């Protein structure tokens, strides 16, 4: 287990089992998420736990060409 101090941050693979204790501070805890997938990935239409994906208006078997999905790099 790793204990973080106030102001610390962590990076980890989203498949890594992780958790955080209760936030007893006066302000909400900040979080940021990045998901990287190959550019040739196609949307299968399968429901998932991500509201953003389920409501993005992606076309069945189409690429992730919605403006909310940015291309980070090409080879």
N, C-alpha and C positions, 0 to 999 in steps of 0.2 A: 504494500500500500504506500502511496505517496501522499503526503500532507502538503497542501499548498498554503502559502501565507497570503495575506491581503495584498492584492495587486499582481500575484503570480498568474500564469496562464499555462495551459497544457495543450499539446497537439497530439492526437492519436487517431488511429484508424477507426472509422465508424463501426466496424465489426467487433471492436474490442469491447468487452463487457466493462462498463464503467458506471459510476453513479456519483452523486454529490449529496452532502448532508443538507439539512434545512438551512435556509438563508434567514438569519436572525437580524440582519442589518436593516436599516431604515429605507434603503433604496433597492430596487430590483437588481438581481444578478444579471450581468451582461453575458450574452452567448452569441457566437457566430459559427456558422456551419458552411463548409465548402465540400462539394461532391464532385469528383473528377471522373468522367467516363470517356471512353474512346469516341471520337467524332463520328465513327460509322455505326454507333449504337442506334438501334431502332426501338420505337415504343411498341410494346406488345399489347397494350390495352389492359393488362392485368392490373387490378386495383392494388394499391399499396398504402402504406401508412403515412405517406407524405401528401398533405393537402395540395401543396403547390403542384405536384405532378398530376394528381387526379383532376385538377381544375385548370390545367394549362392549355386545354384545347388542342392537344397533340393529335395528329392523324395516325390511325392504326398502321403500324409497320413503317411509319415515317420517322424522319430524323428529329432530333430535339432542336427544331429551328425556331422555337418561340424566343422573343427578345429577352426573356428572363434567363435563358441559358446561353452564356457567353462562351465563345471559342477562346481558349487560353493560349493555344499554340498549334501550329500545323507542321507537318514534316514534309 
